[in-house]
Amino acid sequence: MTVALVDYGAGNLRSAANALRAAGAEDLVVTAEPETIARAERIVLPGVGAFGQCIGAIRARAGLEEALAEAVLQRGRPFLGICVGMQLLATTGHEHGTHAGLGWIPGEVRPLAPQDPRLRVPHMGWNAVAVVRPGLVAPGWAYFVHGYAFHPAEPADLVATTDHGGPVTAAVARGPILGVQFHPEKSQAWGLALLARFLAWRP
């Protein structure tokens, strides 16, 4: 089973690759080659940085966005988006301007606005994950680093939340697509268990 970890210049690739291998990914390739991604049996899209920077990096690589869509939307390959990689699933992102996302899960990415002014933005550190819709994500504690949040247009796409001065989307899912705002690769045993479930997932 080939797992493609997408290298588009905006991800924490080393720790993500190490975590995926620890979770059971034996045939892991770190790649930006559209042909390899289109043939992969599972795809992981990490992301560190700003929404516009990351979607721009994907679209700057010829054929990459099309290969992702072919593998996931046409062939139904299981997909995991991590942090900004999850936010890019949205229709639109409002970080340093307005940018069109992949549009796979309708919604917007907007700045975090905690109701408690004492809470810092970006939201950084460990926080509880509460499950809204049972599936791959289990209740537990995960590591977050983000200043923006995904607001899905359809309530059915919301899988899990966390709290940072109000509910914040922690995970979304639709069909073979799972996106998580937290970093499973930094979330110790709980995060590795999530990655293992993703590797065994048959959506």
Salt bridges, closest charged atoms under 4 A:
GLU65 OE1 - ARG59 NE 2.88
GLU70 OE2 - ARG75 NH2 2.80
GLU108 OE2 - HIS94 NE2 3.31
GLU108 OE1 - ARG110 NH1 3.03
ASP116 OD2 - ARG118 NH2 3.03
ASP157 OD2 - ARG174 NH2 2.87
GLU185 OE2 - HIS183 ND1 2.74
